[in-house]
Amino acid sequence: MKRSSGVLFAFGAFASLVAGGAAFGGSWDERVFEPGSHLDFDKIAAAGPSALPALIERGRQLFKAKFTTVDGAGRPKATQAIVPTKVKNGVNPPFSRTSGPDSNSCFGCHNDPVVGGAGDDVANVFVSEGFESAQFDSIDPSFSSERRTIALMGAGLVELLAREMTADLQAIRAAAIAEACATGKEARADLVSKGVRFGSIVAHPDGIVDLDAIEGVDSDLIVRPFSRKGVFTSLRQFTINALNIHHGMEAVERFGVRWTGSHDFAESGVPDAITDGDVSALVAFQATLAPPTVKADLPDDWRQAASDGAQTFKDIGCASCHIETLPLKSLVFTDPAPYDMAGTLRFGEVKAPIRIDLAALPFAKTLKQNDKGEWLIPVYSDLKRHLIVDETVNALGNELQAQRFVERDVFLTPRLWGVGSTAPYGHNGAFRMLDEIIAAHGGDARFARDAYLALDPAKRDNVVAFLRSLVIEAP
């Protein structure tokens, strides 16, 4: 960031919201965080809606910024582990393709076709969670899982859907326990939220709950909508992890004094590199990104083919997992989120949350509502994990490691909104065409895949026309 933009930021709309600091450097300074430009969470929350435009803009700046050594980028003496962990010996290199840091900027991967979008195959990352302390660099699947960048468009809406689903599932569990305790008999309950079934539970009179029949969600019944495996609860958790893994920028709320006893756990030479307020700026930017849409300027032949393809998509069963819309009761996004765990800022750790009413944003006018007044979010997903391979259709089963206890052949249903703008496809970007990735579906999706392949070529092409009409457009 150049000095001029930093001065505008610090002494303009956000002058009262920074954490404090010294005078600025010269206009040629390479740093992103000029002295005095870190944000104070409590001041932002206290300022209310008037602070949001500048907060979102600061988030956009940080998302596009290229973090430097003097910002604290790199982690010479720490690993990429989500729990603060020191390296066993030696010093990490500035960049490592598999263990990270592997990028200077969020925008380096999330750039296609707009800021916050997906990334080409060249921007793939390598998740080596099982070898977080290893001092080697290997893209061999025995050591790391290759993953393609997911677009963040509409991410705030996605997180709100997951929060409401979590609340529903946990309320069902609480009701089943209460019934079992009151009647002295087992109480069975189906776990259904927004029309999506996550299996069932059985509650016993002693308060114990059988969890064996839960499907597609963790046993704590928290719907985690981010990452290919569905292992991140919130944009905040996702952001903190990404800052550390990909940039070596350690957030105070996880790597600071409270948890590590150090202001510079990674020994980068820069204390408290990312404040709670800085993370909130990145969260605010991502949460307010407009959702994908339907391509507006379709030629007549494409429009007709897409219409026919949308119906075929439903008829052959694709929509059983790629559900067109999920209903959302509220568009009010709060930061921090309600279901995060230790190491990510939580409700009880702040004086008041930052509130962002997504209904006030221009894209809200494009969202339809049902007869209950709920917003219909066109995600084309059930936000549930599924087994995606079987014995004969297993092209998507190329990973050798589990991630956060999610089986290696199980993935979160991808959100298809915007899919027409996000080739190549698959969790590792191995498929260049939509027809190829559909044919690769096995496991829980095998029936729909077989029905698709049984169609005549013209109908298959119509399905592709429909999917190609779901795009990410520049604001």
C-alpha positions as CSV (number, residue, x, y, z in Angstrom):
1,M,0.0,0.0,0.0
2,K,1.3,3.4,-0.9
3,R,1.6,6.1,1.8
4,S,-1.1,8.2,0.3
5,S,-3.8,5.6,0.7
6,G,-2.5,4.7,4.2
7,V,-2.8,8.3,5.3
8,L,-6.3,8.6,3.9
9,F,-7.2,5.4,5.7
10,A,-5.7,6.4,9.1
11,F,-6.8,10.0,9.2
12,G,-10.0,9.8,7.3
13,A,-13.0,7.6,7.9
14,F,-11.2,5.3,10.3
15,A,-9.0,7.7,12.3
16,S,-10.7,6.8,15.6
17,L,-10.8,3.0,15.0
18,V,-7.1,2.2,14.6
19,A,-5.2,0.6,17.4
20,G,-2.6,3.4,17.6
21,G,1.0,3.8,16.6
22,A,3.8,6.0,15.4
23,A,4.1,8.2,12.3
24,F,4.1,6.9,8.8
25,G,7.1,6.0,6.7
26,G,7.9,7.4,3.3
27,S,5.6,7.1,0.3
28,W,7.8,4.3,-1.2
29,D,7.3,2.1,1.9
30,E,6.6,-1.5,0.9
31,R,4.7,-2.5,4.0
32,V,1.0,-3.1,4.1
33,F,0.5,-2.2,7.7
34,E,2.0,1.2,8.1
35,P,2.5,2.2,11.8
36,G,-0.8,3.1,13.4
37,S,-3.0,1.3,10.7
38,H,-4.0,-1.8,12.6
39,L,-7.7,-1.8,13.5
40,D,-9.3,-2.0,17.0
41,F,-12.2,-4.4,17.0
42,D,-14.1,-2.8,19.9
43,K,-13.9,0.7,18.4
44,I,-15.3,-0.6,15.1
45,A,-18.2,-2.4,16.8
46,A,-19.0,0.6,18.9
47,A,-19.0,2.9,15.8
48,G,-21.9,0.9,14.3
49,P,-23.2,1.0,10.7
50,S,-21.3,4.2,9.9
51,A,-18.0,2.4,10.2
52,L,-19.0,-0.4,7.8
53,P,-18.2,1.1,4.4
54,A,-14.6,1.9,5.4
55,L,-14.2,-1.4,7.2
56,I,-15.2,-3.3,4.0
57,E,-12.9,-1.2,1.9
58,R,-10.0,-1.8,4.3
59,G,-10.8,-5.5,4.0
60,R,-10.7,-5.3,0.2
61,Q,-7.3,-3.6,0.5
62,L,-6.0,-6.3,2.8
63,F,-7.3,-9.0,0.6
64,K,-5.4,-7.6,-2.4
65,A,-2.3,-6.6,-0.4
66,K,1.0,-8.3,-0.8
67,F,2.2,-8.9,2.8
68,T,5.9,-8.2,3.3
69,T,8.6,-9.2,5.8
70,V,8.2,-6.0,7.7
71,D,4.4,-6.7,8.1
72,G,5.4,-10.0,9.7
73,A,4.9,-12.3,6.7
74,G,6.6,-15.7,7.1
75,R,6.9,-17.8,10.2
76,P,10.5,-18.7,10.7
77,K,9.9,-20.7,13.9
78,A,6.3,-21.9,13.6
79,T,4.5,-24.5,11.5
80,Q,1.2,-24.2,9.6
81,A,-0.7,-26.1,12.3
82,I,-4.0,-24.6,13.4
83,V,-2.8,-25.0,17.0
84,P,0.2,-22.8,17.5
85,T,3.2,-25.2,17.1
86,K,6.9,-24.5,17.0
87,V,9.2,-26.1,14.4
88,K,11.2,-28.9,15.8
89,N,14.5,-27.5,14.6
90,G,16.0,-25.0,12.2
91,V,14.2,-22.2,10.4
92,N,11.4,-22.3,7.8
93,P,12.2,-21.0,4.3
94,P,10.3,-17.9,3.2
95,F,8.1,-19.9,0.9
96,S,7.2,-23.6,0.7
97,R,4.8,-25.0,-1.9
98,T,3.3,-27.6,0.4
99,S,3.6,-26.5,4.0
100,G,3.4,-22.8,3.2
101,P,3.8,-19.9,3.3
102,D,3.0,-20.2,-0.4
103,S,1.6,-16.8,-1.3
104,N,1.9,-13.1,-0.5
105,S,-1.7,-12.2,-1.1
106,C,-5.3,-13.6,-0.8
107,F,-5.9,-12.2,-4.3
108,G,-3.1,-14.4,-5.6
109,C,-5.4,-17.4,-5.5
110,H,-8.9,-15.7,-5.3
111,N,-8.9,-13.7,-8.5
112,D,-10.9,-15.4,-11.2
113,P,-12.9,-13.8,-12.7
114,V,-13.0,-11.0,-10.0
115,V,-11.5,-10.2,-6.6
116,G,-12.7,-12.9,-4.2
117,G,-13.3,-15.4,-7.0
118,A,-11.7,-18.7,-7.7
119,G,-8.3,-19.5,-9.2
120,D,-6.7,-21.3,-12.1
121,D,-5.0,-24.7,-11.7
122,V,-1.7,-22.9,-11.3
123,A,-2.9,-21.4,-8.0
124,N,-3.7,-24.8,-6.4
125,V,-2.6,-25.3,-2.8
126,F,-1.3,-28.4,-1.1
127,V,-2.9,-29.3,2.2
128,S,-0.3,-31.2,4.3
129,E,-2.1,-31.2,7.6
130,G,-0.8,-34.6,8.6
131,F,2.8,-33.5,8.2
132,E,2.6,-30.0,9.7
133,S,6.1,-30.4,11.3
134,A,7.8,-32.1,8.4
135,Q,10.8,-30.3,6.9
136,F,10.4,-31.4,3.3
137,D,8.5,-30.1,0.3
138,S,6.6,-32.7,-1.7
139,I,3.4,-32.6,-3.7
140,D,3.2,-36.4,-3.6
141,P,-0.3,-37.3,-2.5
142,S,1.2,-39.4,0.3
143,F,2.2,-36.1,1.9
144,S,-0.2,-33.5,0.7
145,S,-3.6,-33.1,-0.9
146,E,-3.9,-30.8,-3.9
147,R,-6.8,-28.4,-3.7
148,R,-8.2,-25.8,-6.1
149,T,-9.3,-22.4,-4.9
150,I,-13.0,-22.0,-4.1
151,A,-14.8,-18.7,-5.0
152,L,-15.9,-16.6,-2.0
153,M,-18.7,-14.9,-3.8
154,G,-21.8,-14.8,-1.6
155,A,-19.8,-16.2,1.4
156,G,-21.7,-14.2,4.0
157,L,-25.0,-15.7,2.8
158,V,-23.5,-19.2,2.9
159,E,-22.3,-18.7,6.5
160,L,-25.7,-17.4,7.6
161,L,-27.4,-20.5,6.1
162,A,-25.0,-22.7,8.0
163,R,-25.6,-20.9,11.2
164,E,-29.3,-21.3,10.9
165,M,-29.0,-25.0,10.0
166,T,-26.7,-25.5,13.0
167,A,-29.3,-23.9,15.3
168,D,-32.0,-26.1,13.9
169,L,-30.1,-29.3,14.3
170,Q,-29.0,-28.5,17.8
171,A,-32.5,-27.5,18.8
172,I,-33.7,-30.9,17.5
173,R,-31.1,-32.6,19.7
174,A,-32.1,-30.6,22.7
175,A,-35.8,-31.4,22.2
176,A,-35.0,-35.1,21.9
177,I,-33.0,-35.1,25.1
178,A,-35.8,-33.2,26.9
179,E,-38.4,-35.7,25.7
180,A,-36.3,-38.7,26.7
181,C,-35.7,-37.3,30.2
182,A,-39.4,-36.4,30.6
183,T,-40.8,-39.7,29.4
184,G,-38.1,-42.1,30.6
185,K,-38.1,-43.6,27.2
186,E,-35.8,-43.4,24.2
187,A,-36.6,-40.5,21.8
188,R,-35.6,-40.8,18.1
189,A,-35.4,-37.6,16.1
190,D,-34.7,-36.9,12.4
191,L,-32.1,-34.2,11.8
192,V,-33.7,-32.0,9.2
193,S,-33.0,-28.4,8.5
194,K,-34.1,-26.4,5.4
195,G,-35.3,-29.6,3.8
196,V,-31.8,-31.2,4.1
197,R,-31.7,-34.5,6.2
198,F,-28.5,-35.1,8.2
199,G,-29.5,-38.5,9.5
200,S,-31.0,-39.1,12.9
201,I,-30.2,-39.4,16.6
202,V,-31.6,-41.4,19.5
203,A,-31.7,-39.7,23.0
204,H,-31.8,-41.8,26.1
205,P,-33.4,-40.9,29.5
206,D,-29.9,-40.4,31.0
207,G,-29.1,-37.7,28.5
208,I,-26.8,-39.8,26.4
209,V,-27.3,-39.4,22.6
210,D,-26.5,-42.1,20.0
211,L,-24.7,-40.4,17.1
212,D,-24.1,-43.4,14.8
213,A,-26.9,-42.4,12.3
214,I,-25.7,-38.8,11.8
215,E,-25.0,-38.1,8.1
216,G,-22.9,-35.4,6.4
217,V,-22.1,-33.3,9.5
218,D,-19.9,-33.6,12.6
219,S,-21.3,-35.1,15.7
220,D,-21.5,-31.7,17.3
221,L,-24.1,-30.8,14.7
222,I,-22.3,-27.7,13.6
223,V,-22.6,-27.2,9.8
224,R,-19.2,-26.1,8.5
225,P,-19.7,-24.6,5.0
226,F,-16.2,-23.7,4.0
227,S,-13.4,-25.7,2.4
228,R,-13.7,-28.7,0.1
229,K,-14.2,-30.9,3.1
230,G,-16.5,-28.6,5.0
231,V,-14.2,-28.2,8.0
232,F,-14.3,-24.4,8.6
233,T,-17.2,-23.0,10.6
234,S,-16.9,-19.4,9.7
235,L,-15.2,-16.9,7.5
236,R,-13.3,-15.7,10.5
237,Q,-11.9,-19.2,11.2
238,F,-11.1,-19.7,7.5
239,T,-9.4,-16.3,7.4
240,I,-7.2,-16.9,10.4
241,N,-6.1,-20.3,9.1
242,A,-5.4,-18.9,5.6
243,L,-3.4,-16.0,7.0
244,N,-1.1,-18.3,8.9
245,I,-0.8,-21.2,6.4
246,H,-0.5,-19.2,3.1
247,H,1.1,-16.0,4.3
248,G,2.7,-16.7,7.7
249,M,0.6,-13.8,9.1
250,E,-0.4,-14.8,12.7
251,A,-3.6,-13.4,14.1
252,V,-3.3,-12.2,17.7
253,E,-6.5,-14.0,18.7
254,R,-4.9,-17.4,18.1
255,F,-1.1,-16.8,18.2
256,G,-0.9,-13.9,20.6
257,V,-0.1,-13.6,24.3
258,R,-3.4,-15.2,25.5
259,W,-2.7,-18.6,24.0
260,T,1.1,-18.6,23.5
261,G,2.5,-16.2,26.0
262,S,4.2,-14.4,23.1
263,H,3.6,-11.3,21.0
264,D,5.7,-12.9,18.2
265,F,5.1,-16.7,18.4
266,A,6.5,-17.3,14.9
267,E,9.6,-15.2,15.6
268,S,9.1,-13.1,12.5
269,G,10.4,-10.0,14.2
270,V,7.0,-8.3,14.0
271,P,4.8,-8.4,17.2
272,D,1.0,-8.8,16.9
273,A,1.0,-8.9,13.1
274,I,-2.7,-9.2,12.7
275,T,-5.2,-7.7,15.2
276,D,-8.8,-8.7,15.8
277,G,-9.9,-5.7,13.9
278,D,-7.7,-6.5,10.9
279,V,-9.3,-10.0,10.7
280,S,-12.7,-8.3,11.0
281,A,-12.0,-6.1,8.0
282,L,-11.1,-9.2,5.9
283,V,-14.3,-11.0,7.2
284,A,-16.4,-7.9,6.3
285,F,-15.1,-7.8,2.8
286,Q,-15.7,-11.5,2.2
287,A,-19.1,-11.5,3.9
288,T,-20.4,-8.7,1.7
289,L,-19.2,-10.1,-1.7
290,A,-22.2,-10.3,-4.0
291,P,-23.5,-13.8,-4.8
292,P,-23.1,-15.3,-8.3
293,T,-26.0,-14.8,-10.7
294,V,-27.5,-16.0,-14.0
295,K,-25.8,-14.7,-17.1
296,A,-28.0,-11.9,-18.4
297,D,-27.1,-11.6,-22.0
298,L,-27.7,-15.2,-23.2
299,P,-28.4,-15.7,-26.9
300,D,-31.8,-17.2,-27.7
301,D,-30.5,-20.7,-28.4
302,W,-28.5,-20.7,-25.1
303,R,-31.4,-19.4,-23.1
304,Q,-33.7,-22.2,-24.4
305,A,-31.0,-24.8,-23.9
306,A,-30.4,-23.6,-20.4
307,S,-34.1,-23.7,-19.5
308,D,-34.4,-27.2,-20.8
309,G,-31.2,-28.2,-19.1
310,A,-32.4,-26.8,-15.7
311,Q,-35.4,-29.1,-15.8
312,T,-33.3,-32.1,-16.8
313,F,-30.9,-31.3,-14.0
314,K,-33.8,-31.8,-11.6
315,D,-35.3,-34.7,-13.4
316,I,-32.2,-36.9,-13.2
317,G,-31.6,-36.2,-9.5
318,C,-28.7,-33.7,-9.5
319,A,-30.9,-31.3,-7.4
320,S,-31.2,-33.8,-4.6
321,C,-27.8,-32.6,-3.4
322,H,-27.3,-29.5,-5.5
323,I,-30.5,-27.9,-4.1
324,E,-31.3,-24.8,-6.0
325,T,-32.3,-22.6,-3.1
326,L,-32.1,-22.8,0.7
327,P,-34.3,-20.5,2.7
328,L,-32.7,-17.9,5.0
329,K,-34.6,-16.2,7.8
330,S,-32.2,-13.3,8.5
331,L,-29.6,-11.3,6.5
332,V,-27.9,-9.9,9.6
333,F,-24.3,-11.1,9.7
334,T,-22.5,-10.8,13.0
335,D,-18.8,-11.0,13.6
336,P,-17.6,-12.9,15.6
337,A,-19.8,-16.0,14.7
338,P,-21.8,-17.9,17.2
339,Y,-20.3,-21.4,16.9
340,D,-16.5,-20.9,16.7
341,M,-14.3,-22.5,19.2
342,A,-11.1,-21.5,21.1
343,G,-8.5,-19.8,19.0
344,T,-11.1,-17.9,17.0
345,L,-12.6,-14.8,18.5
346,R,-16.0,-15.6,20.1
347,F,-19.1,-13.7,21.2
348,G,-18.2,-13.8,24.9
349,E,-14.8,-12.3,24.2
350,V,-16.0,-8.9,22.8
351,K,-18.0,-6.1,24.3
352,A,-20.3,-6.2,21.3
353,P,-20.2,-7.8,17.9
354,I,-19.9,-6.1,14.6
355,R,-23.3,-6.2,12.8
356,I,-23.6,-6.1,9.0
357,D,-27.1,-6.1,7.5
358,L,-26.7,-7.7,4.1
359,A,-30.2,-6.7,3.3
360,A,-28.9,-3.1,2.9
361,L,-26.5,-4.2,0.1
362,P,-27.5,-3.8,-3.6
363,F,-27.4,-7.6,-4.2
364,A,-30.2,-8.2,-1.7
365,K,-32.7,-6.7,-4.1
366,T,-32.0,-9.6,-6.5
367,L,-32.9,-12.3,-3.9
368,K,-36.3,-13.8,-4.0
369,Q,-38.4,-14.5,-1.0
370,N,-40.9,-17.3,-0.2
371,D,-44.4,-16.9,1.4
372,K,-42.8,-16.9,4.9
373,G,-40.6,-13.9,4.0
374,E,-37.5,-16.0,4.0
375,W,-34.8,-15.1,1.5
376,L,-34.2,-17.8,-1.1
377,I,-30.4,-18.2,-1.5
378,P,-29.6,-19.9,-4.9
379,V,-26.5,-21.9,-3.7
380,Y,-27.2,-25.2,-5.6
381,S,-25.9,-27.1,-2.6
382,D,-27.2,-28.8,0.6
383,L,-24.1,-27.8,2.6
384,K,-23.7,-31.4,3.5
385,R,-20.8,-33.9,3.1
386,H,-21.2,-36.9,0.8
387,L,-19.2,-39.9,-0.2
388,I,-18.4,-39.1,-3.8
389,V,-16.6,-42.3,-5.1
390,D,-17.4,-46.0,-5.3
391,E,-15.5,-49.1,-6.6
392,T,-16.0,-48.3,-10.2
393,V,-16.3,-44.5,-10.4
394,N,-13.4,-43.3,-8.3
395,A,-11.7,-40.5,-10.2
396,L,-12.4,-38.1,-7.3
397,G,-11.0,-40.5,-4.8
398,N,-7.3,-39.6,-5.4
399,E,-6.5,-38.2,-1.9
400,L,-4.6,-40.4,0.6
401,Q,-5.1,-38.3,3.7
402,A,-8.1,-37.5,5.8
403,Q,-8.6,-33.8,6.8
404,R,-9.9,-33.0,10.3
405,F,-11.3,-36.5,10.6
406,V,-13.3,-36.3,7.4
407,E,-12.8,-39.4,5.3
408,R,-10.6,-38.9,2.2
409,D,-13.4,-39.9,-0.2
410,V,-16.0,-37.5,1.4
411,F,-16.5,-33.9,0.3
412,L,-18.9,-31.1,0.9
413,T,-21.4,-30.6,-1.9
414,P,-19.9,-27.8,-4.0
415,R,-22.0,-24.7,-4.4
416,L,-22.8,-24.6,-8.1
417,W,-23.7,-20.9,-8.3
418,G,-21.0,-19.3,-10.4
419,V,-19.9,-22.7,-11.7
420,G,-19.9,-21.3,-15.3
421,S,-17.1,-19.0,-14.3
422,T,-14.9,-21.3,-12.3
423,A,-13.3,-23.9,-14.6
424,P,-11.4,-26.2,-14.1
425,Y,-13.5,-28.4,-11.9
426,G,-13.2,-30.9,-9.0
427,H,-11.5,-30.5,-5.6
428,N,-8.1,-30.4,-7.4
429,G,-9.1,-28.9,-10.7
430,A,-8.3,-32.0,-12.7
431,F,-11.4,-31.7,-14.9
432,R,-11.4,-29.1,-17.7
433,M,-15.1,-29.5,-18.7
434,L,-18.4,-29.8,-17.0
435,D,-19.3,-33.0,-18.8
436,E,-16.1,-34.6,-17.4
437,I,-16.7,-33.6,-13.8
438,I,-20.3,-34.8,-13.9
439,A,-19.1,-38.2,-15.3
440,A,-16.7,-38.4,-12.4
441,H,-19.4,-38.5,-9.7
442,G,-19.7,-41.7,-7.8
443,G,-20.9,-42.8,-4.4
444,D,-23.9,-40.9,-3.2
445,A,-24.2,-39.2,-6.6
446,R,-23.8,-42.3,-8.8
447,F,-27.5,-42.6,-9.6
448,A,-27.6,-39.0,-11.0
449,R,-24.4,-39.5,-12.9
450,D,-25.6,-42.7,-14.5
451,A,-28.9,-40.9,-15.4
452,Y,-26.9,-38.1,-17.0
453,L,-24.8,-40.4,-19.0
454,A,-27.9,-42.2,-20.2
455,L,-29.3,-39.0,-21.8
456,D,-28.9,-38.4,-25.5
457,P,-26.1,-36.0,-26.3
458,A,-28.4,-33.0,-26.9
459,K,-30.0,-33.3,-23.5
460,R,-26.6,-33.7,-21.9
461,D,-25.5,-30.5,-23.7
462,N,-28.5,-28.7,-22.4
463,V,-27.5,-29.5,-18.8
464,V,-24.1,-28.1,-19.6
465,A,-25.8,-25.0,-21.1
466,F,-27.7,-24.5,-17.8
467,L,-24.6,-24.8,-15.6
468,R,-22.6,-22.5,-17.9
469,S,-25.3,-19.9,-17.4
470,L,-24.5,-19.7,-13.6
471,V,-21.8,-17.1,-13.5
472,I,-19.8,-14.7,-11.4
473,E,-20.1,-11.2,-12.8
474,A,-18.0,-8.1,-12.1
475,P,-19.8,-5.6,-9.9
